[in-house]
Amino acid sequence: MSMADDFSGRTLRANPLYELVPLERLDEAERRAMARLDGGLEEDPATYGILRPRDAAAGLAVKSADRDTALLFLTLRDPGPLPAYVRRAFGQPGLRAVTRLVADGILEISEKDGFLSGAAALARLTGPRDQAAPGSRLAELSLSALRYGHSLTLE
């Protein structure tokens, strides 16, 4: 079972610790930062704006958001299933993009102990790894680093 196939029947929501800010509502410092990213995201017609942490203490990073990400984020402000348009319009690549949004903490997935994102959500989506068929050394190191980072208690 791949991560991207595991959204049916699941409840997702936009991470309430983020706010979506359209380009035209950015302050001057945020506009300058956007201009430095990837050759100027403001010039890309697909760019909607940014996802900005509501609280700097949350430990989240500012993320750029294209129109598709903005639409999905706004749609999932109220928890619910993955919208059908994602599957219809984007197919498997869209489902992989949703998995990345969960991994990045932009979207959260409901579990019995609450909403999860990041490494904790990915661990629930993928389940335990088959020890008989380990991945590459780089994959193993990456997973170990994610597990270690998730285990840290930062204050």
N, C-alpha and C positions, 0 to 999 in steps of 0.2 A: 504494500500500500504506500503510495507516494503522498507527500504532504499536500500537494495540489489537489488530489482527489478526495481529501478528507473534510471538505467544507459542507457537504450535504447534511442537512439536519442539524447543523451547528448554528449557534447564535453568535453573531459578531457585533462589535460596536466600535465607534471611533473612540480613541483614547481621550477621555475627558481632560487629561492634563495638557493637551494640545489645543491651540486655537488656530483656525484657518484665517489668514490675512491676505486679501487680494493685493496685487502689486501697487495699485493706486493708493492704498491706505498705509503703506510702509513709511516709517520716518526716514529722515535723511541718512542716518547711519546704516539702517537696514538696506536702503537703496544702494549705497556704496558697496556694502558687502555682497549684494546680489550681482552687482556689476563685475566683481572680481571672480565670481563662480563660473566655471565652464565657458569662459569667453563671453559672459554677459547673458544671464538667463532672461533679463528684461527684454532682450531682442528676440527671444524665441517665442513665436506666436502660440505655442502650446502651453507656455508657463502661465499659471493662474496666480501664484503668489507663494507664500511660505506657510509652513506649519511651525508655529512658535510655541515653546513651552509657556504655559500660563504662569508658572512659578520657576524661577531660576534654580531653586533648591531641589527641583524634581530630578535633576541630573540628565535631562533630555537635551538633545541637540536640535537646533533649528534645521528644518528640512525644506527643500524646494518642493513645490507641488504643481504638477501639470493639471490640465482641466479634468482628465479622467480620475486622477487621484482626488482632486477637490470634490468632484461629484460623488464619488464613493464615500469620502469622509463625511460630507454633508448628509448623504442618504443614511449612513449608519450612526448619526448622532443619537437616534433612537435605536436601541438594540434590535436586531432582527437577523433573518437569514441573509446569505449572500444574494444580492439582487440578481434576478434572472438575466438582466441585460449583460452582466459581466461574462457569463457563460456563452450567451448568444453572440455577443459582439467580439469577444476576445478569445474564447475557447481556452485551450491549455495554457497559452502564454499569459492570459489574463489571470488564470488561477495561480500560476507561478508568481505573478506580480502581487497577488493578494497575500500569498505566503511570505513574500519579502516584506510587505507592509506589516504583517504580524510580527515578523522577526525584528523589524526596525522599531517596534513599539508604537506605530501609528494606528494600527487596528489591534483590537483585543478579541480574544475568543473566550466564550463562556465555558467554564468547567464547574463541577459541583462545588468547588471551594472558591468560586468567584471568577472574575475576568482575568485572563493572563495574556501576556505578550512576551516578546523576546525569546530568550533561550528556554524559559520555563514552558512557554506555549509550544515551541518547536519540539521539545522533549515529549509533550503529551500527544502532539500530532503524529510524530514518527514512531513512538513507542521504543522499546529497547532495541538496540542494535544486535544483529545476529553475530555472535562472537566467532562463528565458524568462517565467516567471510568478511574479515576486516577490510576497511577502506585503505586508501593510500596513507602514507605517513603524515602528509600534510593535512588530510581530512581528520585523522586521529588527533593531531596536535591542535587543530582548530576547535574540535569538539571539547577537548580537555580545557582549552583556554576559556571557552564559553561557560563550561560547567564551573570552573574556578571563579570566573567573574560573577556568575550568578550566585555563588555561595558567599560572596563578600557582603558584609554588613557595613554600609557606609553611613556615616552620620554627619 
